[in-house]
Amino acid sequence: MLVFPRFQSTFKSLIILISVYFTFVFNFPFLKRIMGAVTALPDYNVLFLITIPVFVFLLLLIFFTLISNKWFFKPLSIVLILLSSMVFYAGQNYGVVFDYGMMQNIFETDTSEAHTYLNQSAVLSFLLSGLLPAFLVYRVQLQHKGFVVELKNRAMLLLIAFIGIVVIAVSFYSNFASVGRNNKELKKFLVPSQFLDSSIKYVARTYLQTPPAFEVLDAKPTLIDKTKKQVFVLVVGETARAESFSSNGYERSTNRYTEPLNMTAYQHVSSCGTATAVSVPCMFSVLNREDFDNKTAENEQNVLDIIQQAGVEVIWIDNNSGCKGVCERVQHEKIDHTQHNDMCDGEYCFDEALIGELRNKINKVKSDNVLIVMHMMGSHGPTYYRRYPKAHQLFTPDCPRSDIQNCTKEQLINTYDNTIAYTDFVLAQSIAELNKLPEEISTGLLYVSDHGESLGEMGAYLHGFPYSLAPSQQTHVPLLTWFKQSDIDPVCQNNLADTVEFSHDNLFHSMLGIMGVNTKAYNQQLDMFNICIKPS
């Protein structure tokens, strides 16, 4: 039987060792970034550069000293090592920052989505940087020297750390002030302070705060033309970036299916957030990006509520991880991912599964005025290769793995472009279903993605970065429209699409305009189509 040795250690020694480990392993991404920022300056102080890891170590020394309770220090340290190991892997390999938005995304991620991040590289990193040191801490036999001695030891550690911090801060104040002022975002890479702070804030706001009273923006919205027959489809895309659409100027033919349909592609559209948990509620909310707050949005009418209240039949069909509360008060259903057939593998379904549901809903609608929202799986990573059938593997070689940082750039781009081309195919099929409706029914489709995606540009992968840090690949999103019968002048619309900047902030008011809803919540200036309405 294999017997692992136990190690003897004082509290003081273990605190120092753990602080050193966190400084030079888990905070390596932070140190690399801040030292890169310093050395990029035309003139920098070498001594200041040396003090940076010392400063981080002293801060960690204070933190671990303060939590070094006789009974809870080891369990807390083990948990922090395991969590920090995962944060370290994501930060080191994908450039992910664990701010409030990212923690919200993590807490609201379903099991299937979480599984996509499991791969050989992630497991190996977790074993070496997390499980092994956590096990070593577990095997440590701490020597408690009595309350008075331990108190003196803790006080000495704190005193040394505080003196060291003061000396460094005073000696290099101007350097720290300059680097900190110009690189405020770097503190978001500190481990474990950033993810602990973000997690505590999320839990407090979500579970401990009393939600505000539900606000009704308009209790009596009406339809401007109650005789109009209309079926409109709003497609919410997933993780699609505008620069990968040939309709937005991309050199590859990723929009070959919708190209003959003369869709209008809006060239300058920005997202509300960089993750689904923020962007989806935001785009349906009256709140703009600067003022958006999930708690407020959850407790007031969104655009679907108002459209339904006006008399439109609203239906939400979901092939993603849910509507993030947006569809709770309208008719909604989620495609069963546990099926095993040509469309579903037991965990995910291809977006073509939405077409059959769309067809069924169109055939069974009870109203003359219908809005159908389809929430796609789209290009959700890192398992891009699972988002399209083999028949739609247009660009090869692709990357059939989730540790995408280990794929070649060509493989990664090919795989992602396949997801965009497949999304385009589903949009074309959706329009084909609308074209089957009688001529007297006005039809149209609007597609917009919730956020974009990084594919290794500047070392960044995936999405969910803080908005102030996020590269354009995560915030510049595609928006395409198709109208069969419309009062919108196409020449005017194309001109707007090519020249004017829009954002998710426009969707709330634009959808009210499209569906012909008369409501006090409507802002004509934010309706991206209003200026192009033909005079009657």
Secondary structure, 3 states (H helix, E strand, C coil): CCCCCCEEEEHHHHHHHHHHHHHHHHCHHHHHHHHHHHHCCCCCCHHHHHHHHHHHHHHHHHHHHHCCCCCCHHHHHHHHHHHHHHHHHHHHHHCCCCCHHHHHHHHCCCHHHHHCCCCHHHHHHHHHHHHHHHHHHHHEEEECCCHHHHHHHHHHHHHHHHHHHHHHHHHCHHHHHHHHHHCHHHHHHCCCHHHHHHHHHHHHHHHHCCCCCCECCCCCCEECCCCCCEEEEEEEECCCCHHHCHHHCCCCCCCCCCHHHCCEEECCEECCCCCHHHHHHHHCCCCCCCCCCHHHHHCECCHHHHHHHCCCEEEEEECCCCCCCCCCCCEEEECCCCCECCCEECCCECCCHHHHHHHHHHHHCCCCEEEEEEECCCCCCCCHHHHCCHHHCCCCCCCCCCCHHHCCHHHHHHHHHHHHHHHHHHHHHHHHHHHCCCCCCEEEEEEEECCCCEECHHHCEECCCCCCCCCHHHHECCEEEEECCCCECHHHHHHHHHHCCEEHHHHHHHHHHHCCEECCCCCHHHCCCHHHECCC
